């Protein structure tokens, strides 16, 4: 049986340029309906690819820019992005950044997602960055609550924090998007706080982001289908 696409799966196009991204999207075809384009492809035609996939191929687009700056600059940058009719945009979850991004998005359909703590970081990394001491989960929860209270449409967090974030009063009706998702047996790469697709969704995530396990696979379409099968079983 051929599984339909499911936009709970977001495939990260963490490739060097738009041509490589477009070729992967061609290979995946109708198996994948939602793509993430991040900073790694920004200088390789990422915005052009985002528009082509959205306007010409009907895909949903998550632009992972993680904006962080003074409020006026963030608002201006988001205002520019909002004109392209994309779906998700990330900013750092600091309240002043979220409020500025929300202002920049105006009445568009662009969803602003606040980044809590990167899934490649652990407590030692936070200590190196002089972040406040304490359990990393509690730190992530506090950042999530503050971002949502500031007006974020959702948050980015590791799957290990999804259930606790979903239980926050501020998370009612909000999105939780989890990178750091790895199918069972997959290489973790540089990710430190991970879970399987099924576990992430069971714990309250609305969307999971999968990159290398798909685009590094010998058969990316089959790899995406395997993730979709796990999602369908939840």
Secondary structure, 3 states (H helix, E strand, C coil): CCCCCCCCEEEECCCCCHHHHHHHHHHHHHHCCEEEEEHHHHHHCHHHHHHHHHHCCCCEEEEEEEECCCHHHHHHHHHHHHCCCCCEEEEECCHHHHHHHHHHHCCCCCEEEEECCCCCCCHHHHHHCCCCCCCHHHHHHHHHHHHHHCCCCEEECCHHHHHHHHCCHHHCCCEEEECCECCCCCCCCCCCCCECHHHHHHCCCCEEEECHHHHCCCCHHHHHHHHHHHHHCC
